Amino acid sequence: MDFLPLNYMRGLFASGNDYIKTPNLLGMSRILSGQPEYLSPDSWDAYNIYLTTPQVYSVIQRRGYLLACGIWKHYDKNGEVIENSEIVKLLENPNPLMKGNDYIKLWNENKCVYGNNYEYINKAFPSALPSTLFNLPPAEVEIITTGKTYKQTKIEDIISGYKYGTDLIETNEINHTRVANGKNSVKGESPLVSLYMPISNIRGAYGFRNVLINKKGALGILSNNSKDSAGAIPMTETERKRLEVEYLRQYGISDEQSQVIMTNSSLAWQSMTFPTKDLMLFEEIDSDFLAIIDAFGLNANIFSRTNGSTYENLNQGIKQAYQSTIIPEAEELAMNRSLIFGLISRGEWLELDYSHIPMLQENEKEKAEVNKIKAESLSIALRDGVLNPTQYAEAIGIELVKVDPKEAQLNGLAQAQAQLRGTVGGLDGIISLNTSVSLGQMTRETAVNTLVNYYGYERIIAESMITPINSNETT
């Protein structure tokens, strides 16, 4: 498929405008020729491209929404969730202008559009918890470098500070996250740069369609087809006006109009329209849209489609997006947060948790069902002697704890004694002991020892349960 040269498109959509906005009908007469030209990432306004290219905007916005669905959790060194964490409260309300979800979406937007995010950490003093967090506009931040890089061990030796407007900000006051850039290890590169060709084609296709819709001109030519010996007879001005008036007033689709022209004149119709489907503009936009979706790590099934879209496709698309892109990105963000808040040195960490997402919960359900089937199969193998207990434990991923035989015997005795005390037979036995003592068939000491050794009672309790024969009996 041939590319539409941008010098031609600039002529169609206002000269000198790199972003193709205002149609210019005069440019329609230009001949499509020459090498393809594209929008230049070196001169474009990245944010303007993002806002005015629907496919780019929708993909970055959807990516931000998926990322912002996570719930912040703060874990201690034992892996337990810390309730009412001050850090989580800060992340959920980072500043007076923005809530936590919008803050994550803006972080994503800055990285996707500019390749960099500059977060200002507002602290009262260095060891304090930040009072607020602000994502600064990347286009307005300048990195001040020392000129040194690979031999340095501290970020302050590479970046001496940042300039935002007229403010000079210390290096340790900015949390700078970036898209890795092989040409510049200090500053990230915008992912839009690699998409300049599909973005150019999308904007060109939309612009061309706009011209066809709004500046299409005449649909065709209705001319005199009469001829004489000298050739074609031109239509007189009077005849042309008459036909035009009749065409506009008498013919059409309303009830008072005719749908067929009845005339004595010999007329010929020459169409001036062009079938836009032959340009394959819609197919070009769809193809470029897929390239943008892939570049940002999402799945085409989670976007509006004219065909082939089902609920199952949507579910699988969301799962794939979370598993391959969103969760790894969230882990990177959580690790960054854990480091800037000094949690790693204390054995603590932060996490963006997505376990509440319905599509991901289905994965856990499927995993549990598979594990159940596996456990049942292994249990049968253990019962039939195919596996020994050690092999069974290894297969299901547990570790057998070695138990001291003497300790196991004592535990078993204690359990049996507890069961005996709770039965009717156990109660009858205690009554029989008291009866034997009262009849002189057993000494009180023997009865007490029986309660201690066989029933597991403490001695002082056992003595209170055996009634003395008389006050002179010694136990």
C-alpha positions in Angstrom: 0.0 0.0 0.0 1.4 3.4 -1.0 2.1 6.0 1.7 0.5 9.4 1.4 3.3 12.0 1.4 2.9 14.5 4.3 4.0 17.5 2.1 0.8 16.7 0.2 -1.2 16.3 3.4 0.2 19.6 4.8 -1.2 21.2 1.7 -4.6 19.7 2.3 -4.7 20.6 5.9 -3.2 24.1 6.2 0.4 24.8 5.2 3.0 24.6 8.0 0.8 22.6 10.4 2.6 19.4 11.3 -0.5 18.0 13.0 -3.0 18.1 10.2 -6.1 19.9 11.4 -7.7 22.5 9.1 -8.7 21.2 5.6 -7.5 23.2 2.7 -9.4 22.4 -0.5 -6.8 23.9 -2.8 -4.4 21.1 -1.9 -6.7 18.5 -3.4 -5.3 19.3 -6.8 -1.8 18.2 -5.9 -0.4 15.0 -7.4 0.5 12.2 -5.0 4.1 11.5 -5.7 7.5 11.3 -4.1 8.9 9.6 -1.0 6.7 9.1 2.2 7.0 11.7 4.9 6.1 11.4 8.5 5.6 13.6 11.6 8.9 14.3 13.2 9.3 13.3 16.9 12.1 15.9 17.0 9.7 18.8 16.4 6.3 17.6 17.5 4.5 18.5 20.7 4.2 15.0 22.3 1.3 16.0 24.5 -0.6 17.5 21.6 -0.1 14.3 19.6 -1.4 12.3 22.6 -4.5 14.4 23.1 -5.4 14.7 19.4 -4.8 11.1 18.2 -7.7 9.0 19.5 -5.9 5.7 19.3 -2.9 6.9 21.3 -5.2 8.6 23.9 -7.5 5.6 24.4 -4.6 3.1 24.8 -2.7 5.2 27.3 -5.9 6.0 29.2 -6.9 2.4 29.4 -3.5 1.4 30.6 -3.7 4.0 33.3 -7.1 2.8 34.5 -6.0 -0.8 34.7 -2.9 0.2 36.7 -4.8 2.4 39.0 -7.2 -0.5 40.0 -4.6 -1.8 42.4 -4.9 -1.4 46.2 -1.9 -0.3 48.2 -0.8 -2.7 50.9 2.1 -2.3 53.4 3.7 -5.5 54.7 6.0 -5.9 57.8 9.0 -8.2 57.9 6.8 -11.2 58.7 4.7 -10.7 55.6 1.7 -9.4 57.7 -0.4 -6.4 56.4 0.2 -3.3 58.5 -3.2 -1.8 59.2 -3.7 2.0 59.1 -0.3 2.5 57.5 0.7 6.2 57.3 2.5 5.4 54.0 -0.7 3.9 52.5 -2.7 6.9 53.6 -0.2 9.2 51.8 -0.3 7.1 48.6 -4.1 7.1 48.7 -4.2 10.9 49.1 -0.8 12.2 47.8 -1.7 15.9 47.6 -4.7 18.3 47.9 -5.4 18.3 44.2 -5.4 14.5 43.4 -6.5 11.2 44.9 -4.3 8.1 44.7 -6.0 6.5 41.6 -5.7 9.7 39.5 -2.1 10.1 40.7 -1.2 6.6 39.4 -2.9 7.4 36.1 -0.9 10.6 35.8 2.3 8.7 36.5 1.5 6.3 33.7 0.5 9.1 31.3 3.8 11.0 31.9 5.9 7.8 31.3 3.9 6.8 28.2 3.9 10.3 26.6 7.3 11.7 27.7 9.2 8.6 28.9 9.9 10.4 32.3 8.0 11.2 35.5 9.4 13.7 38.0 7.8 13.3 41.4 8.5 16.0 43.9 8.8 14.6 47.5 7.7 17.3 49.9 9.4 16.6 53.3 9.7 18.8 56.4 13.2 17.3 57.0 15.2 14.4 55.4 14.1 11.6 57.7 10.5 12.6 57.9 7.6 10.9 56.0 6.6 13.1 53.0 3.7 15.4 53.7 2.7 15.5 50.0 3.8 14.0 46.6 3.4 15.9 43.3 4.0 14.7 39.7 5.6 17.6 37.9 4.9 18.3 34.2 7.8 16.5 32.4 7.9 19.0 29.6 8.8 21.8 32.1 11.5 20.0 34.0 15.2 20.2 33.1 17.8 17.8 34.4 21.0 19.4 35.6 23.8 16.9 35.2 27.4 16.8 36.4 28.7 15.4 33.2 29.8 12.2 34.9 28.0 8.9 34.7 29.5 5.4 34.6 32.2 5.8 37.3 29.8 7.3 39.9 28.2 5.4 42.8 25.6 8.0 43.9 22.8 9.6 41.9 23.9 13.0 43.3 27.3 12.6 41.5 25.5 12.1 38.2 22.5 14.5 38.6 23.2 17.7 40.6 19.6 18.8 40.6 16.5 19.7 38.6 15.1 22.9 37.3 11.3 23.5 37.3 10.4 26.9 36.0 12.6 29.2 38.1 12.9 26.7 41.0 16.1 24.7 41.5 15.3 21.4 43.2 17.7 19.2 45.0 18.4 15.7 43.6 17.0 13.9 46.7 13.8 15.9 46.4 12.8 14.3 43.0 11.9 10.7 42.5 12.7 10.3 38.8 11.3 7.3 37.0 12.0 6.8 33.3 11.6 4.5 30.3 15.1 3.0 29.8 16.9 4.8 27.0 20.1 3.2 25.4 21.2 6.6 24.0 20.8 8.5 27.3 21.0 6.7 30.6 19.9 9.9 32.5 16.7 10.8 30.7 14.1 8.4 29.4 12.7 8.3 25.8 9.1 8.7 24.9 7.5 5.5 23.6 5.7 7.6 21.1 8.9 8.1 19.2 8.9 4.5 18.0 5.3 4.9 16.9 5.8 8.0 14.7 4.9 6.1 11.5 1.6 4.6 12.6 0.6 7.9 14.3 1.4 9.8 11.1 -0.7 7.4 9.0 -3.6 7.5 11.4 -3.7 11.3 11.4 -3.2 11.4 7.6 -6.1 8.9 7.1 -8.4 10.9 9.4 -7.4 14.2 7.7 -8.1 12.7 4.2 -11.5 11.4 5.3 -12.3 14.9 6.8 -11.6 16.5 3.4 -13.8 14.0 1.6 -16.6 14.5 4.1 -16.5 18.3 4.4 -14.9 19.5 1.2 -16.1 17.0 -1.3 -17.4 19.5 -3.9 -19.8 18.4 -6.6 -21.0 14.8 -6.8 -20.8 14.9 -10.6 -21.4 16.7 -13.9 -24.7 16.7 -15.8 -23.9 17.8 -19.3 -25.4 18.1 -22.8 -24.9 14.9 -24.8 -26.4 16.3 -28.0 -24.3 16.1 -31.2 -24.5 17.4 -34.8 -22.2 16.9 -37.8 -19.7 19.2 -36.2 -19.6 17.3 -32.9 -21.0 18.0 -29.4 -23.5 20.8 -29.0 -22.8 22.9 -25.9 -25.6 23.6 -23.5 -26.9 27.1 -23.6 -26.8 29.2 -20.4 -30.6 29.3 -20.4 -30.9 25.5 -20.8 -28.3 25.0 -18.0 -30.1 27.2 -15.5 -33.5 25.5 -16.4 -32.1 22.1 -15.7 -30.4 23.2 -12.5 -33.6 24.7 -11.2 -35.6 21.7 -12.1 -33.1 19.4 -10.5 -33.0 21.3 -7.2 -36.8 21.9 -6.9 -38.6 19.1 -8.7 -36.4 16.0 -8.0 -35.5 14.3 -4.8 -36.8 11.9 -2.2 -39.6 13.9 -0.6 -43.3 13.3 -1.3 -43.6 16.4 -3.6 -40.6 15.5 -5.6 -40.0 13.1 -8.5 -37.3 10.5 -8.3 -36.8 10.2 -12.1 -35.9 13.1 -14.4 -38.1 13.3 -17.5 -36.7 15.6 -20.2 -36.4 16.1 -23.9 -32.8 17.0 -23.6 -30.0 14.6 -24.3 -28.0 14.5 -21.1 -24.9 12.7 -19.8 -23.9 12.1 -16.2 -20.2 11.9 -15.1 -19.6 11.0 -11.5 -16.9 12.9 -9.6 -17.0 10.7 -6.5 -14.3 8.2 -5.5 -14.9 5.0 -3.6 -13.1 5.6 -0.3 -13.0 1.9 0.5 -10.5 1.5 -2.3 -8.1 3.8 -0.3 -8.4 1.3 2.6 -8.3 4.1 5.1 -10.2 2.2 7.8 -7.9 -0.8 7.4 -4.9 1.4 7.7 -6.2 2.9 10.9 -7.0 -0.5 12.4 -3.5 -1.8 11.5 -1.8 1.2 13.1 -4.1 0.9 16.2 -2.8 -2.6 16.7 0.8 -1.4 16.5 0.0 1.2 19.3 -1.7 -1.4 21.5 1.3 -3.8 21.2 3.7 -1.0 22.0 2.0 -0.3 25.3 1.7 -4.0 26.2 -2.1 -4.3 26.1 -4.5 -6.6 24.2 -6.7 -5.6 21.3 -9.7 -7.5 22.8 -10.2 -4.9 25.5 -10.9 -2.1 23.0 -14.0 -1.5 20.9 -14.0 -3.6 17.8 -16.5 -3.9 14.9 -16.3 -7.7 14.8 -14.9 -10.7 16.5 -15.4 -9.4 20.0 -16.9 -11.6 22.6 -17.2 -11.6 26.4 -14.7 -14.4 26.7 -12.2 -12.5 24.4 -12.6 -9.5 26.7 -11.9 -11.6 29.8 -8.8 -13.2 28.3 -7.6 -9.8 27.0 -7.8 -8.3 30.5 -6.0 -11.2 32.0 -3.2 -11.0 29.4 -2.9 -7.3 30.0 -2.6 -7.7 33.7 -0.2 -10.6 33.6 2.2 -9.4 30.9 2.2 -5.7 31.5 0.2 -4.2 34.4 1.3 -6.4 37.3 5.0 -6.2 36.3 4.7 -2.4 36.0 2.9 -2.3 39.4 5.8 -4.3 40.9 8.3 -1.8 39.6 6.3 1.1 41.0 5.8 -0.6 44.4 9.6 -1.4 44.6 10.3 2.3 43.8 7.9 3.4 46.6 9.5 0.9 49.0 12.9 2.3 48.4 12.1 6.0 48.6 10.2 5.4 51.9 13.2 3.4 53.3 11.1 0.3 53.9 13.6 -2.3 52.4 16.2 -1.7 55.0 13.6 -2.5 57.7 12.5 -5.7 55.9 9.1 -4.1 54.9 7.7 -3.5 51.5 4.7 -2.1 49.6 2.5 -3.9 47.0 -0.2 -2.9 44.6 -2.7 -5.7 45.0 -5.0 -6.8 42.1 -6.4 -10.0 43.7 -9.8 -8.3 43.9 -10.1 -8.0 40.1 -12.9 -10.5 39.0 -11.0 -11.8 35.9 -7.9 -12.5 38.0 -10.0 -14.3 40.7 -11.1 -16.7 38.1 -7.5 -17.6 37.6 -7.2 -18.4 41.3 -10.4 -20.5 41.1 -9.0 -22.5 38.2 -5.7 -23.0 40.0 -7.5 -24.2 43.1 -9.5 -26.7 41.1 -6.3 -28.1 39.4 -4.6 -28.4 42.8 -7.6 -30.3 44.2 -7.6 -32.8 41.4 -3.8 -33.2 41.8 -4.1 -33.7 45.6 -6.9 -36.3 45.2 -4.8 -38.3 42.7 -1.8 -38.2 45.0 -3.9 -39.3 47.9 -5.1 -42.4 46.0 -1.4 -43.1 45.1 -0.5 -42.8 48.8 -3.3 -45.1 49.9 -2.4 -47.7 47.4 1.2 -47.7 48.4 2.5 -46.3 45.1 3.9 -43.3 47.0 5.4 -43.2 50.5 4.7 -40.3 52.8 7.9 -38.5 51.9 7.2 -38.7 48.2 3.7 -37.6 48.8 4.8 -34.5 50.7 7.3 -33.6 48.0 4.7 -33.9 45.3 2.2 -31.5 47.0 5.0 -29.1 48.0 5.0 -29.6 51.8 7.7 -30.5 54.2 7.3 -33.3 56.7 8.1 -32.3 60.3 10.1 -35.0 62.2 8.4 -35.8 65.4 10.1 -37.2 68.5 8.4 -40.6 69.2 8.4 -40.0 73.0 6.8 -36.6 72.5 4.2 -38.1 70.1 3.4 -40.8 72.7 2.8 -38.2 75.4 0.7 -36.1 73.0 -1.4 -39.1 72.1 -1.9 -40.0 75.8 -3.0 -36.4 76.6 -5.5 -36.5 73.7 -6.9 -39.9 74.9 -7.2 -38.6 78.4 -9.1 -35.5 77.3 -11.5 -37.7 75.3 -12.0 -40.0 78.2 -12.9 -37.2 80.5 -15.6 -36.0 78.2 -17.4 -39.4 77.8 -20.2 -40.9 79.9 -17.9 -43.9 80.5 -15.3 -41.6 82.0 -17.8 -40.1 84.4 -19.1 -43.6 85.4 -15.5 -44.6 86.1 -15.0 -41.6 88.5 -18.2 -42.6 90.3 -16.9 -46.2 90.6 -13.6 -45.0 92.1 -15.5 -43.1 94.8 -17.7 -46.1 95.5 -14.7 -48.5 95.8 -13.0 -46.1 98.2 -16.1 -45.7 100.3 -16.5 -49.5 100.5 -12.9 -50.0 101.4 -12.1 -51.9 98.2 -9.5 -49.3 97.2 -7.4 -46.8 99.1 -8.0 -43.1 98.4 -4.4 -42.7 97.3 -4.9 -45.4 94.6 -8.1 -43.7 93.4 -6.3 -40.3 93.2 -3.4 -41.8 91.3 -5.8 -43.4 88.8 -7.3 -40.0 88.1 -3.9 -38.4 87.6 -2.3 -41.2 85.5 -5.3 -42.4 83.4 -7.6 -39.4 83.3 -4.9 -36.7 83.1 -6.2 -34.6 86.0 -3.9 -32.4 88.1 -3.3 -34.0 91.5 -5.0 -31.2 93.5 -8.1 -31.6 91.3 -8.0 -35.4 91.5 -7.8 -35.2 95.3 -10.9 -32.9 95.4 -12.8 -35.5 93.3 -12.3 -38.5 95.7 -14.3 -38.2 98.9 -12.4 -39.2 102.0 -13.9 -42.1 104.1 -13.4 -40.2 107.3 -11.4 -37.3 108.6 -8.8 -39.6 110.2 -7.8 -41.1 106.8 -4.4 -40.0 105.6 -3.9 -39.6 101.9 
